[in-house]
Amino acid sequence: MSDNMNFNHNPLQNLAQHVANLQKKLSEMENRIEQTNERLMSLAKASKERFDRMQTLVATLDFAHKKSLEDLRIEMSRIAGTLTQKRVIDTRLEQAVDKHSDLVGQVEQRIQELKKMFSSHDLRLSDIELQIRNKNINL
């Protein structure tokens, strides 16, 4: 009978041992799942922080890009205004130079006319002097 009891008891003991082993493995698996879950949560948090930093950097870069474009637009507008002013000044300067050249030409023409007139007067004066001398000699 002791064999019979031992025989019946042994499978129950094996089953109890097997259940205990399964419970231990289940507990270990639950611990591993919990650790994995914690690592996943930590990775998710780190990923979110990186994403937020990247989003902030992109927003900062976008702002800097827009500001640079606006600064460039303002500078180009300023340069265009300066070029327009210089063109106006150049046009006025060309007009002044042309007017000056015309005036110089007119003055040179008048000088030539005066030279001709003086030359003509000099000839007449010479003739008059000659006539006066001739009259003085005749007197």
A tleap script that builds the chain and sets N, CA, C and O, in Angstrom:
source leaprc.protein.ff14SB
mol = sequence {
  NMET SER ASP ASN MET ASN PHE ASN HIE ASN
  PRO LEU GLN ASN LEU ALA GLN HIE VAL ALA
  ASN LEU GLN LYS LYS LEU SER GLU MET GLU
  ASN ARG ILE GLU GLN THR ASN GLU ARG LEU
  MET SER LEU ALA LYS ALA SER LYS GLU ARG
  PHE ASP ARG MET GLN THR LEU VAL ALA THR
  LEU ASP PHE ALA HIE LYS LYS SER LEU GLU
  ASP LEU ARG ILE GLU MET SER ARG ILE ALA
  GLY THR LEU THR GLN LYS ARG VAL ILE ASP
  THR ARG LEU GLU GLN ALA VAL ASP LYS HIE
  SER ASP LEU VAL GLY GLN VAL GLU GLN ARG
  ILE GLN GLU LEU LYS LYS MET PHE SER SER
  HIE ASP LEU ARG LEU SER ASP ILE GLU LEU
  GLN ILE ARG ASN LYS ASN ILE ASN CLEU
}
set mol.1.N position { 0.786 -1.179 0.000 }
set mol.1.CA position { 0.000 0.000 0.000 }
set mol.1.C position { 0.833 1.249 0.000 }
set mol.1.O position { 0.467 2.291 -0.544 }
set mol.2.N position { 1.918 1.102 0.607 }
set mol.2.CA position { 2.752 2.276 0.611 }
set mol.2.C position { 3.229 2.599 -0.789 }
set mol.2.O position { 3.467 3.760 -1.120 }
set mol.3.N position { 3.373 1.538 -1.637 }
set mol.3.CA position { 3.729 1.811 -3.026 }
set mol.3.C position { 2.603 2.530 -3.724 }
set mol.3.O position { 2.825 3.434 -4.529 }
set mol.4.N position { 1.393 2.119 -3.409 }
set mol.4.CA position { 0.228 2.706 -4.053 }
set mol.4.C position { 0.074 4.150 -3.634 }
set mol.4.O position { -0.237 5.008 -4.459 }
set mol.5.N position { 0.279 4.415 -2.419 }
set mol.5.CA position { 0.172 5.777 -1.939 }
set mol.5.C position { 1.318 6.626 -2.462 }
set mol.5.O position { 1.166 7.801 -2.798 }
set mol.6.N position { 2.438 5.992 -2.513 }
set mol.6.CA position { 3.593 6.677 -3.032 }
set mol.6.C position { 3.401 6.965 -4.509 }
set mol.6.O position { 3.795 8.021 -5.005 }
set mol.7.N position { 2.791 6.019 -5.205 }
set mol.7.CA position { 2.544 6.165 -6.627 }
set mol.7.C position { 1.556 7.288 -6.877 }
set mol.7.O position { 1.753 8.088 -7.791 }
set mol.8.N position { 0.490 7.364 -6.077 }
set mol.8.CA position { -0.518 8.402 -6.239 }
set mol.8.C position { 0.026 9.755 -5.808 }
set mol.8.O position { -0.304 10.799 -6.371 }
set mol.9.N position { 0.846 9.696 -4.819 }
set mol.9.CA position { 1.366 10.939 -4.289 }
set mol.9.C position { 2.406 11.557 -5.225 }
set mol.9.O position { 2.462 12.779 -5.358 }
set mol.10.N position { 3.207 10.754 -5.857 }
set mol.10.CA position { 4.255 11.215 -6.738 }
set mol.10.C position { 3.701 12.018 -7.918 }
set mol.10.O position { 4.242 13.089 -8.196 }
set mol.11.N position { 2.667 11.578 -8.628 }
set mol.11.CA position { 2.144 12.395 -9.719 }
set mol.11.C position { 1.580 13.713 -9.202 }
set mol.11.O position { 1.716 14.735 -9.874 }
set mol.12.N position { 0.963 13.720 -8.050 }
set mol.12.CA position { 0.443 14.970 -7.506 }
set mol.12.C position { 1.589 15.910 -7.147 }
set mol.12.O position { 1.517 17.123 -7.344 }
set mol.13.N position { 2.619 15.324 -6.628 }
set mol.13.CA position { 3.784 16.115 -6.297 }
set mol.13.C position { 4.423 16.673 -7.571 }
set mol.13.O position { 4.838 17.831 -7.618 }
set mol.14.N position { 4.490 15.847 -8.578 }
set mol.14.CA position { 5.044 16.299 -9.863 }
set mol.14.C position { 4.190 17.415 -10.453 }
set mol.14.O position { 4.703 18.409 -10.967 }
set mol.15.N position { 2.884 17.228 -10.366 }
set mol.15.CA position { 1.965 18.237 -10.894 }
set mol.15.C position { 2.107 19.538 -10.106 }
set mol.15.O position { 2.135 20.623 -10.688 }
set mol.16.N position { 2.194 19.424 -8.788 }
set mol.16.CA position { 2.347 20.609 -7.949 }
set mol.16.C position { 3.675 21.302 -8.267 }
set mol.16.O position { 3.748 22.529 -8.344 }
set mol.17.N position { 4.716 20.496 -8.449 }
set mol.17.CA position { 6.023 21.045 -8.805 }
set mol.17.C position { 5.956 21.724 -10.173 }
set mol.17.O position { 6.505 22.808 -10.374 }
set mol.18.N position { 5.270 21.059 -11.108 }
set mol.18.CA position { 5.132 21.609 -12.461 }
set mol.18.C position { 4.351 22.931 -12.425 }
set mol.18.O position { 4.723 23.892 -13.099 }
set mol.19.N position { 3.270 22.976 -11.639 }
set mol.19.CA position { 2.469 24.199 -11.506 }
set mol.19.C position { 3.315 25.294 -10.865 }
set mol.19.O position { 3.253 26.451 -11.281 }
set mol.20.N position { 4.096 24.937 -9.864 }
set mol.20.CA position { 4.958 25.915 -9.199 }
set mol.20.C position { 5.990 26.460 -10.190 }
set mol.20.O position { 6.262 27.660 -10.227 }
set mol.21.N position { 6.558 25.553 -10.993 }
set mol.21.CA position { 7.522 26.001 -12.016 }
set mol.21.C position { 6.857 26.933 -13.030 }
set mol.21.O position { 7.423 27.957 -13.413 }
set mol.22.N position { 5.652 26.566 -13.457 }
set mol.22.CA position { 4.926 27.404 -14.420 }
set mol.22.C position { 4.602 28.773 -13.814 }
set mol.22.O position { 4.707 29.797 -14.488 }
set mol.23.N position { 4.207 28.781 -12.537 }
set mol.23.CA position { 3.922 30.051 -11.873 }
set mol.23.C position { 5.183 30.908 -11.769 }
set mol.23.O position { 5.145 32.126 -11.944 }
set mol.24.N position { 6.305 30.235 -11.478 }
set mol.24.CA position { 7.572 30.956 -11.393 }
set mol.24.C position { 7.933 31.550 -12.764 }
set mol.24.O position { 8.331 32.711 -12.864 }
set mol.25.N position { 7.783 30.725 -13.827 }
set mol.25.CA position { 8.077 31.209 -15.184 }
set mol.25.C position { 7.128 32.338 -15.574 }
set mol.25.O position { 7.533 33.315 -16.204 }
set mol.26.N position { 5.858 32.191 -15.190 }
set mol.26.CA position { 4.876 33.232 -15.480 }
set mol.26.C position { 5.253 34.527 -14.767 }
set mol.26.O position { 5.145 35.614 -15.336 }
set mol.27.N position { 5.694 34.401 -13.527 }
set mol.27.CA position { 6.110 35.575 -12.763 }
set mol.27.C position { 7.340 36.219 -13.410 }
set mol.27.O position { 7.427 37.442 -13.515 }
set mol.28.N position { 8.291 35.379 -13.844 }
set mol.28.CA position { 9.480 35.898 -14.528 }
set mol.28.C position { 9.094 36.597 -15.836 }
set mol.28.O position { 9.628 37.655 -16.170 }
set mol.29.N position { 8.166 35.991 -16.561 }
set mol.29.CA position { 7.712 36.592 -17.819 }
set mol.29.C position { 6.996 37.914 -17.564 }
set mol.29.O position { 7.167 38.880 -18.307 }
set mol.30.N position { 6.193 37.942 -16.506 }
set mol.30.CA position { 5.516 39.192 -16.152 }
set mol.30.C position { 6.544 40.271 -15.812 }
set mol.30.O position { 6.393 41.427 -16.207 }
set mol.31.N position { 7.599 39.881 -15.070 }
set mol.31.CA position { 8.668 40.835 -14.740 }
set mol.31.C position { 9.363 41.330 -16.011 }
set mol.31.O position { 9.627 42.523 -16.162 }
set mol.32.N position { 9.655 40.392 -16.924 }
set mol.32.CA position { 10.299 40.781 -18.185 }
set mol.32.C position { 9.384 41.684 -19.006 }
set mol.32.O position { 9.833 42.662 -19.604 }
set mol.33.N position { 8.103 41.347 -19.026 }
set mol.33.CA position { 7.135 42.183 -19.756 }
set mol.33.C position { 7.091 43.573 -19.134 }
set mol.33.O position { 7.054 44.574 -19.850 }
set mol.34.N position { 7.094 43.640 -17.819 }
set mol.34.CA position { 7.079 44.930 -17.124 }
set mol.34.C position { 8.346 45.720 -17.447 }
set mol.34.O position { 8.279 46.917 -17.726 }
set mol.35.N position { 9.505 45.047 -17.410 }
set mol.35.CA position { 10.764 45.715 -17.747 }
set mol.35.C position { 10.747 46.198 -19.203 }
set mol.35.O position { 11.158 47.318 -19.508 }
set mol.36.N position { 10.262 45.323 -20.092 }
set mol.36.CA position { 10.171 45.698 -21.511 }
set mol.36.C position { 9.227 46.875 -21.685 }
set mol.36.O position { 9.504 47.799 -22.450 }
set mol.37.N position { 8.117 46.837 -20.975 }
set mol.37.CA position { 7.149 47.929 -21.038 }
set mol.37.C position { 7.787 49.229 -20.540 }
set mol.37.O position { 7.597 50.286 -21.141 }
set mol.38.N position { 8.542 49.149 -19.441 }
set mol.38.CA position { 9.227 50.331 -18.914 }
set mol.38.C position { 10.246 50.862 -19.921 }
set mol.38.O position { 10.356 52.071 -20.128 }
set mol.39.N position { 10.999 49.935 -20.552 }
set mol.39.CA position { 11.966 50.369 -21.576 }
set mol.39.C position { 11.253 51.012 -22.759 }
set mol.39.O position { 11.707 52.025 -23.291 }
set mol.40.N position { 10.135 50.418 -23.168 }
set mol.40.CA position { 9.365 50.989 -24.277 }
set mol.40.C position { 8.841 52.376 -23.913 }
set mol.40.O position { 8.882 53.294 -24.731 }
set mol.41.N position { 8.355 52.524 -22.694 }
set mol.41.CA position { 7.860 53.829 -22.252 }
set mol.41.C position { 9.008 54.846 -22.226 }
set mol.41.O position { 8.840 55.995 -22.633 }
set mol.42.N position { 10.174 54.408 -21.743 }
set mol.42.CA position { 11.341 55.287 -21.703 }
set mol.42.C position { 11.760 55.683 -23.122 }
set mol.42.O position { 12.064 56.845 -23.390 }
set mol.43.N position { 11.770 54.698 -24.025 }
set mol.43.CA position { 12.107 54.993 -25.424 }
set mol.43.C position { 11.072 55.917 -26.057 }
set mol.43.O position { 11.426 56.825 -26.809 }
set mol.44.N position { 9.802 55.691 -25.756 }
set mol.44.CA position { 8.741 56.547 -26.296 }
set mol.44.C position { 8.906 57.976 -25.777 }
set mol.44.O position { 8.747 58.940 -26.525 }
set mol.45.N position { 9.228 58.099 -24.485 }
set mol.45.CA position { 9.434 59.426 -23.902 }
set mol.45.C position { 10.634 60.118 -24.551 }
set mol.45.O position { 10.565 61.295 -24.905 }
set mol.46.N position { 11.739 59.370 -24.704 }
set mol.46.CA position { 12.935 59.937 -25.335 }
set mol.46.C position { 12.641 60.324 -26.785 }
set mol.46.O position { 13.089 61.369 -27.256 }
set mol.47.N position { 11.890 59.482 -27.485 }
set mol.47.CA position { 11.533 59.786 -28.878 }
set mol.47.C position { 10.669 61.037 -28.950 }
set mol.47.O position { 10.857 61.882 -29.825 }
set mol.48.N position { 9.721 61.149 -28.023 }
set mol.48.CA position { 8.857 62.335 -28.013 }
set mol.48.C position { 9.677 63.588 -27.725 }
set mol.48.O position { 9.468 64.629 -28.348 }
set mol.49.N position { 10.617 63.485 -26.773 }
set mol.49.CA position { 11.481 64.631 -26.460 }
set mol.49.C position { 12.323 65.020 -27.675 }
set mol.49.O position { 12.466 66.202 -27.987 }
set mol.50.N position { 12.879 64.016 -28.356 }
set mol.50.CA position { 13.658 64.305 -29.572 }
set mol.50.C position { 12.777 64.936 -30.636 }
set mol.50.O position { 13.167 65.904 -31.289 }
set mol.51.N position { 11.582 64.377 -30.802 }
set mol.51.CA position { 10.660 64.923 -31.800 }
set mol.51.C position { 10.315 66.372 -31.462 }
set mol.51.O position { 10.294 67.235 -32.340 }
set mol.52.N position { 10.042 66.630 -30.175 }
set mol.52.CA position { 9.728 68.003 -29.755 }
set mol.52.C position { 10.909 68.943 -30.015 }
set mol.52.O position { 10.726 70.066 -30.484 }
set mol.53.N position { 12.139 68.466 -29.701 }
set mol.53.CA position { 13.324 69.287 -29.976 }
set mol.53.C position { 13.464 69.544 -31.473 }
set mol.53.O position { 13.754 70.665 -31.893 }
set mol.54.N position { 13.258 68.503 -32.272 }
set mol.54.CA position { 13.349 68.663 -33.730 }
set mol.54.C position { 12.284 69.639 -34.220 }
set mol.54.O position { 12.544 70.474 -35.086 }
set mol.55.N position { 11.097 69.524 -33.662 }
set mol.55.CA position { 10.014 70.422 -34.059 }
set mol.55.C position { 10.380 71.873 -33.705 }
set mol.55.O position { 10.133 72.792 -34.487 }
set mol.56.N position { 10.965 72.062 -32.534 }
set mol.56.CA position { 11.406 73.398 -32.124 }
set mol.56.C position { 12.507 73.906 -33.052 }
set mol.56.O position { 12.498 75.067 -33.460 }
set mol.57.N position { 13.459 73.022 -33.382 }
set mol.57.CA position { 14.536 73.416 -34.297 }
set mol.57.C position { 13.988 73.766 -35.677 }
set mol.57.O position { 14.427 74.736 -36.295 }
set mol.58.N position { 13.033 72.978 -36.158 }
set mol.58.CA position { 12.430 73.260 -37.466 }
set mol.58.C position { 11.708 74.606 -37.423 }
set mol.58.O position { 11.811 75.401 -38.358 }
set mol.59.N position { 10.976 74.860 -36.334 }
set mol.59.CA position { 10.271 76.142 -36.206 }
set mol.59.C position { 11.276 77.300 -36.157 }
set mol.59.O position { 11.062 78.340 -36.780 }
set mol.60.N position { 12.366 77.113 -35.417 }
set mol.60.CA position { 13.404 78.143 -35.339 }
set mol.60.C position { 14.041 78.371 -36.703 }
set mol.60.O position { 14.253 79.511 -37.117 }
set mol.61.N position { 14.345 77.278 -37.399 }
set mol.61.CA position { 14.929 77.376 -38.738 }
set mol.61.C position { 13.960 78.048 -39.700 }
set mol.61.O position { 14.364 78.875 -40.518 }
set mol.62.N position { 12.689 77.697 -39.604 }
set mol.62.CA position { 11.673 78.307 -40.471 }
set mol.62.C position { 11.588 79.808 -40.201 }
set mol.62.O position { 11.514 80.609 -41.133 }
set mol.63.N position { 11.599 80.180 -38.926 }
set mol.63.CA position { 11.559 81.602 -38.569 }
set mol.63.C position { 12.788 82.333 -39.117 }
set mol.63.O position { 12.678 83.416 -39.693 }
set mol.64.N position { 13.965 81.714 -38.924 }
set mol.64.CA position { 15.208 82.332 -39.412 }
set mol.64.C position { 15.178 82.457 -40.933 }
set mol.64.O position { 15.620 83.464 -41.486 }
set mol.65.N position { 14.658 81.437 -41.602 }
set mol.65.CA position { 14.561 81.461 -43.068 }
set mol.65.C position { 13.635 82.588 -43.517 }
set mol.65.O position { 13.971 83.349 -44.424 }
set mol.66.N position { 12.479 82.693 -42.886 }
set mol.66.CA position { 11.530 83.751 -43.256 }
set mol.66.C position { 12.127 85.130 -42.974 }
set mol.66.O position { 11.957 86.060 -43.761 }
set mol.67.N position { 12.827 85.253 -41.843 }
set mol.67.CA position { 13.453 86.537 -41.513 }
set mol.67.C position { 14.537 86.873 -42.529 }
set mol.67.O position { 14.653 88.019 -42.962 }
set mol.68.N position { 15.327 85.880 -42.907 }
set mol.68.CA position { 16.374 86.109 -43.910 }
set mol.68.C position { 15.764 86.545 -45.230 }
set mol.68.O position { 16.269 87.460 -45.881 }
set mol.69.N position { 14.681 85.893 -45.627 }
set mol.69.CA position { 14.012 86.281 -46.874 }
set mol.69.C position { 13.482 87.707 -46.785 }
set mol.69.O position { 13.596 88.478 -47.737 }
set mol.70.N position { 12.904 88.052 -45.642 }
set mol.70.CA position { 12.380 89.411 -45.461 }
set mol.70.C position { 13.525 90.428 -45.480 }
set mol.70.O position { 13.415 91.484 -46.103 }
set mol.71.N position { 14.626 90.097 -44.791 }
set mol.71.CA position { 15.797 90.988 -44.798 }
set mol.71.C position { 16.334 91.155 -46.219 }
set mol.71.O position { 16.707 92.255 -46.627 }
set mol.72.N position { 16.369 90.057 -46.962 }
set mol.72.CA position { 16.840 90.109 -48.347 }
set mol.72.C position { 15.912 90.964 -49.198 }
set mol.72.O position { 16.375 91.753 -50.021 }
set mol.73.N position { 14.600 90.812 -49.004 }
set mol.73.CA position { 13.632 91.609 -49.755 }
set mol.73.C position { 13.813 93.096 -49.440 }
set mol.73.O position { 13.791 93.934 -50.342 }
set mol.74.N position { 13.990 93.415 -48.164 }
set mol.74.CA position { 14.190 94.810 -47.754 }
set mol.74.C position { 15.481 95.358 -48.366 }
set mol.74.O position { 15.505 96.477 -48.879 }
set mol.75.N position { 16.554 94.564 -48.308 }
set mol.75.CA position { 17.840 95.010 -48.858 }
set mol.75.C position { 17.745 95.205 -50.370 }
set mol.75.O position { 18.281 96.175 -50.905 }
set mol.76.N position { 17.067 94.291 -51.057 }
set mol.76.CA position { 16.909 94.425 -52.511 }
set mol.76.C position { 16.075 95.659 -52.843 }
set mol.76.O position { 16.355 96.359 -53.816 }
set mol.77.N position { 15.061 95.921 -52.042 }
set mol.77.CA position { 14.237 97.109 -52.246 }
set mol.77.C position { 15.072 98.372 -52.031 }
set mol.77.O position { 14.966 99.335 -52.790 }
set mol.78.N position { 15.895 98.354 -50.995 }
set mol.78.CA position { 16.770 99.499 -50.716 }
set mol.78.C position { 17.755 99.712 -51.867 }
set mol.78.O position { 17.980 100.841 -52.302 }
set mol.79.N position { 18.334 98.623 -52.352 }
set mol.79.CA position { 19.286 98.718 -53.462 }
set mol.79.C position { 18.587 99.231 -54.715 }
set mol.79.O position { 19.132 100.066 -55.438 }
set mol.80.N position { 17.375 98.730 -54.972 }
set mol.80.CA position { 16.621 99.202 -56.142 }
set mol.80.C position { 16.353 100.702 -56.027 }
set mol.80.O position { 16.466 101.430 -57.013 }
set mol.81.N position { 15.998 101.164 -54.827 }
set mol.81.CA position { 15.774 102.596 -54.608 }
set mol.81.C position { 17.045 103.398 -54.834 }
set mol.81.O position { 17.021 104.462 -55.453 }
set mol.82.N position { 18.154 102.876 -54.325 }
set mol.82.CA position { 19.443 103.552 -54.508 }
set mol.82.C position { 19.810 103.619 -55.988 }
set mol.82.O position { 20.281 104.647 -56.473 }
set mol.83.N position { 19.590 102.505 -56.703 }
set mol.83.CA position { 19.885 102.501 -58.140 }
set mol.83.C position { 19.018 103.511 -58.882 }
set mol.83.O position { 19.494 104.210 -59.777 }
set mol.84.N position { 17.754 103.582 -58.508 }
set mol.84.CA position { 16.857 104.556 -59.141 }
set mol.84.C position { 17.358 105.971 -58.880 }
set mol.84.O position { 17.396 106.797 -59.792 }
set mol.85.N position { 17.742 106.252 -57.639 }
set mol.85.CA position { 18.273 107.581 -57.306 }
set mol.85.C position { 19.535 107.879 -58.110 }
set mol.85.O position { 19.711 108.989 -58.611 }
set mol.86.N position { 20.409 106.885 -58.232 }
set mol.86.CA position { 21.649 107.097 -58.986 }
set mol.86.C position { 21.346 107.328 -60.462 }
set mol.86.O position { 22.001 108.147 -61.107 }
set mol.87.N position { 20.364 106.616 -61.000 }
set mol.87.CA position { 19.989 106.838 -62.400 }
set mol.87.C position { 19.459 108.253 -62.596 }
set mol.87.O position { 19.785 108.917 -63.580 }
set mol.88.N position { 18.636 108.709 -61.650 }
set mol.88.CA position { 18.104 110.078 -61.735 }
set mol.88.C position { 19.253 111.079 -61.669 }
set mol.88.O position { 19.303 112.028 -62.452 }
set mol.89.N position { 20.172 110.865 -60.736 }
set mol.89.CA position { 21.328 111.759 -60.596 }
set mol.89.C position { 22.175 111.719 -61.866 }
set mol.89.O position { 22.617 112.759 -62.354 }
set mol.90.N position { 22.403 110.504 -62.406 }
set mol.90.CA position { 23.183 110.385 -63.645 }
set mol.90.C position { 22.508 111.132 -64.792 }
set mol.90.O position { 23.170 111.818 -65.571 }
set mol.91.N position { 21.186 110.993 -64.890 }
set mol.91.CA position { 20.449 111.691 -65.948 }
set mol.91.C position { 20.590 113.199 -65.777 }
set mol.91.O position { 20.848 113.915 -66.745 }
set mol.92.N position { 20.422 113.679 -64.552 }
set mol.92.CA position { 20.562 115.121 -64.293 }
set mol.92.C position { 21.984 115.589 -64.595 }
set mol.92.O position { 22.189 116.665 -65.157 }
set mol.93.N position { 22.950 114.774 -64.215 }
set mol.93.CA position { 24.344 115.126 -64.467 }
set mol.93.C position { 24.614 115.186 -65.975 }
set mol.93.O position { 25.273 116.108 -66.457 }
set mol.94.N position { 24.100 114.198 -66.712 }
set mol.94.CA position { 24.261 114.216 -68.168 }
set mol.94.C position { 23.612 115.460 -68.769 }
set mol.94.O position { 24.169 116.087 -69.669 }
set mol.95.N position { 22.434 115.808 -68.265 }
set mol.95.CA position { 21.758 117.013 -68.759 }
set mol.95.C position { 22.586 118.258 -68.449 }
set mol.95.O position { 22.712 119.149 -69.289 }
set mol.96.N position { 23.149 118.318 -67.244 }
set mol.96.CA position { 23.972 119.472 -66.859 }
set mol.96.C position { 25.230 119.538 -67.723 }
set mol.96.O position { 25.632 120.618 -68.157 }
set mol.97.N position { 25.857 118.372 -67.975 }
set mol.97.CA position { 27.058 118.338 -68.817 }
set mol.97.C position { 26.708 118.774 -70.235 }
set mol.97.O position { 27.439 119.548 -70.851 }
set mol.98.N position { 25.575 118.267 -70.754 }
set mol.98.CA position { 25.142 118.669 -72.101 }
set mol.98.C position { 24.887 120.176 -72.161 }
set mol.98.O position { 25.291 120.845 -73.111 }
set mol.99.N position { 24.215 120.697 -71.137 }
set mol.99.CA position { 23.927 122.137 -71.102 }
set mol.99.C position { 25.232 122.927 -71.023 }
set mol.99.O position { 25.398 123.941 -71.701 }
set mol.100.N position { 26.154 122.448 -70.187 }
set mol.100.CA position { 27.451 123.105 -70.056 }
set mol.100.C position { 28.193 123.080 -71.393 }
set mol.100.O position { 28.773 124.081 -71.815 }
set mol.101.N position { 28.162 121.913 -72.054 }
set mol.101.CA position { 28.824 121.805 -73.364 }
set mol.101.C position { 28.201 122.771 -74.365 }
set mol.101.O position { 28.911 123.413 -75.139 }
set mol.102.N position { 26.873 122.872 -74.348 }
set mol.102.CA position { 26.191 123.822 -75.236 }
set mol.102.C position { 26.628 125.253 -74.928 }
set mol.102.O position { 26.921 126.035 -75.833 }
set mol.103.N position { 26.668 125.585 -73.626 }
set mol.103.CA position { 27.082 126.938 -73.233 }
set mol.103.C position { 28.528 127.213 -73.640 }
set mol.103.O position { 28.842 128.298 -74.131 }
set mol.104.N position { 29.406 126.234 -73.437 }
set mol.104.CA position { 30.808 126.397 -73.835 }
set mol.104.C position { 30.883 126.606 -75.344 }
set mol.104.O position { 31.630 127.458 -75.825 }
set mol.105.N position { 30.096 125.814 -76.094 }
set mol.105.CA position { 30.064 125.976 -77.553 }
set mol.105.C position { 29.582 127.360 -77.946 }
set mol.105.O position { 30.133 127.983 -78.853 }
set mol.106.N position { 28.544 127.844 -77.257 }
set mol.106.CA position { 28.024 129.185 -77.549 }
set mol.106.C position { 29.061 130.255 -77.218 }
set mol.106.O position { 29.238 131.208 -77.978 }
set mol.107.N position { 29.746 130.098 -76.082 }
set mol.107.CA position { 30.772 131.064 -75.684 }
set mol.107.C position { 31.913 131.051 -76.702 }
set mol.107.O position { 32.397 132.107 -77.108 }
set mol.108.N position { 32.346 129.845 -77.117 }
set mol.108.CA position { 33.422 129.756 -78.109 }
set mol.108.C position { 32.995 130.410 -79.426 }
set mol.108.O position { 33.779 131.106 -80.071 }
set mol.109.N position { 31.743 130.175 -79.810 }
set mol.109.CA position { 31.232 130.793 -81.040 }
set mol.109.C position { 31.228 132.314 -80.902 }
set mol.109.O position { 31.620 133.026 -81.826 }
set mol.110.N position { 30.788 132.806 -79.756 }
set mol.110.CA position { 30.745 134.254 -79.521 }
set mol.110.C position { 32.162 134.838 -79.524 }
set mol.110.O position { 32.396 135.928 -80.047 }
set mol.111.N position { 33.116 134.081 -78.922 }
set mol.111.CA position { 34.516 134.529 -78.920 }
set mol.111.C position { 35.024 134.639 -80.354 }
set mol.111.O position { 35.700 135.607 -80.702 }
set mol.112.N position { 34.705 133.657 -81.181 }
set mol.112.CA position { 35.124 133.702 -82.584 }
set mol.112.C position { 34.506 134.913 -83.290 }
set mol.112.O position { 35.165 135.613 -84.059 }
set mol.113.N position { 33.224 135.134 -83.004 }
set mol.113.CA position { 32.554 136.294 -83.612 }
set mol.113.C position { 33.222 137.594 -83.160 }
set mol.113.O position { 33.449 138.503 -83.958 }
set mol.114.N position { 33.534 137.660 -81.845 }
set mol.114.CA position { 34.192 138.864 -81.322 }
set mol.114.C position { 35.581 139.038 -81.931 }
set mol.114.O position { 35.987 140.157 -82.243 }
set mol.115.N position { 36.310 137.936 -82.101 }
set mol.115.CA position { 37.636 138.015 -82.721 }
set mol.115.C position { 37.510 138.564 -84.131 }
set mol.115.O position { 38.287 139.421 -84.551 }
set mol.116.N position { 36.508 138.052 -84.867 }
set mol.116.CA position { 36.298 138.560 -86.230 }
set mol.116.C position { 35.952 140.046 -86.194 }
set mol.116.O position { 36.453 140.837 -86.993 }
set mol.117.N position { 35.085 140.404 -85.251 }
set mol.117.CA position { 34.679 141.801 -85.148 }
set mol.117.C position { 35.885 142.678 -84.789 }
set mol.117.O position { 36.090 143.733 -85.390 }
set mol.118.N position { 36.695 142.227 -83.787 }
set mol.118.CA position { 37.877 143.000 -83.409 }
set mol.118.C position { 38.867 143.077 -84.562 }
set mol.118.O position { 39.488 144.112 -84.803 }
set mol.119.N position { 38.998 141.984 -85.252 }
set mol.119.CA position { 39.904 141.977 -86.397 }
set mol.119.C position { 39.423 142.972 -87.440 }
set mol.119.O position { 40.217 143.709 -88.024 }
set mol.120.N position { 38.129 142.986 -87.666 }
set mol.120.CA position { 37.541 143.928 -88.622 }
set mol.120.C position { 37.732 145.350 -88.131 }
set mol.120.O position { 38.077 146.231 -88.919 }
set mol.121.N position { 37.514 145.595 -86.829 }
set mol.121.CA position { 37.701 146.934 -86.251 }
set mol.121.C position { 39.169 147.345 -86.313 }
set mol.121.O position { 39.492 148.500 -86.589 }
set mol.122.N position { 40.057 146.378 -86.051 }
set mol.122.CA position { 41.492 146.682 -86.125 }
set mol.122.C position { 41.861 147.140 -87.532 }
set mol.122.O position { 42.628 148.086 -87.713 }
set mol.123.N position { 41.303 146.455 -88.518 }
set mol.123.CA position { 41.576 146.852 -89.908 }
set mol.123.C position { 41.048 148.256 -90.178 }
set mol.123.O position { 41.727 149.070 -90.804 }
set mol.124.N position { 39.856 148.531 -89.713 }
set mol.124.CA position { 39.281 149.859 -89.930 }
set mol.124.C position { 40.077 150.922 -89.189 }
set mol.124.O position { 40.309 152.017 -89.702 }
set mol.125.N position { 40.495 150.576 -87.954 }
set mol.125.CA position { 41.311 151.526 -87.198 }
set mol.125.C position { 42.627 151.794 -87.923 }
set mol.125.O position { 43.099 152.927 -88.013 }
set mol.126.N position { 43.188 150.727 -88.426 }
set mol.126.CA position { 44.440 150.895 -89.176 }
set mol.126.C position { 44.206 151.774 -90.387 }
set mol.126.O position { 45.028 152.635 -90.700 }
set mol.127.N position { 43.099 151.565 -91.068 }
set mol.127.CA position { 42.763 152.400 -92.229 }
set mol.127.C position { 42.559 153.852 -91.796 }
set mol.127.O position { 43.034 154.779 -92.453 }
set mol.128.N position { 41.852 154.035 -90.693 }
set mol.128.CA position { 41.574 155.398 -90.216 }
set mol.128.C position { 42.877 156.065 -89.819 }
set mol.128.O position { 43.112 157.226 -90.154 }
set mol.129.N position { 43.735 155.327 -89.097 }
set mol.129.CA position { 45.028 155.890 -88.703 }
set mol.129.C position { 45.839 156.266 -89.941 }
set mol.129.O position { 46.481 157.315 -89.995 }
set mol.130.N position { 45.792 155.401 -90.905 }
set mol.130.CA position { 46.524 155.668 -92.134 }
set mol.130.C position { 45.966 156.914 -92.826 }
set mol.130.O position { 46.718 157.745 -93.335 }
set mol.131.N position { 44.676 157.025 -92.834 }
set mol.131.CA position { 44.046 158.205 -93.448 }
set mol.131.C position { 44.406 159.463 -92.669 }
set mol.131.O position { 44.684 160.508 -93.258 }
set mol.132.N position { 44.401 159.360 -91.339 }
set mol.132.CA position { 44.734 160.522 -90.512 }
set mol.132.C position { 46.185 160.900 -90.757 }
set mol.132.O position { 46.475 162.090 -90.883 }
set mol.133.N position { 47.071 159.993 -90.829 }
set mol.133.CA position { 48.481 160.284 -91.082 }
set mol.133.C position { 48.640 160.931 -92.462 }
set mol.133.O position { 49.378 161.897 -92.656 }
set mol.134.N position { 47.925 160.357 -93.376 }
set mol.134.CA position { 48.012 160.933 -94.724 }
set mol.134.C position { 47.483 162.364 -94.716 }
set mol.134.O position { 48.055 163.223 -95.387 }
set mol.135.N position { 46.459 162.635 -94.014 }
set mol.135.CA position { 45.898 163.987 -93.951 }
set mol.135.C position { 46.854 164.895 -93.204 }
set mol.135.O position { 47.050 166.049 -93.586 }
set mol.136.N position { 47.452 164.375 -92.133 }
set mol.136.CA position { 48.412 165.181 -91.374 }
set mol.136.C position { 49.636 165.487 -92.238 }
set mol.136.O position { 50.198 166.579 -92.161 }
set mol.137.N position { 50.023 164.574 -93.012 }
set mol.137.CA position { 51.171 164.784 -93.877 }
set mol.137.C position { 50.780 165.806 -94.945 }
set mol.137.O position { 51.595 166.651 -95.314 }
set mol.138.N position { 49.619 165.744 -95.416 }
set mol.138.CA position { 49.154 166.670 -96.445 }
set mol.138.C position { 48.935 168.051 -95.852 }
set mol.138.O position { 49.021 169.020 -96.606 }
set mol.139.N position { 48.694 168.202 -94.721 }
set mol.139.CA position { 48.474 169.505 -94.102 }
set mol.139.C position { 49.781 170.117 -93.848 }
set mol.139.O position { 49.851 171.229 -93.325 }
savepdb mol mol.pdb
quit
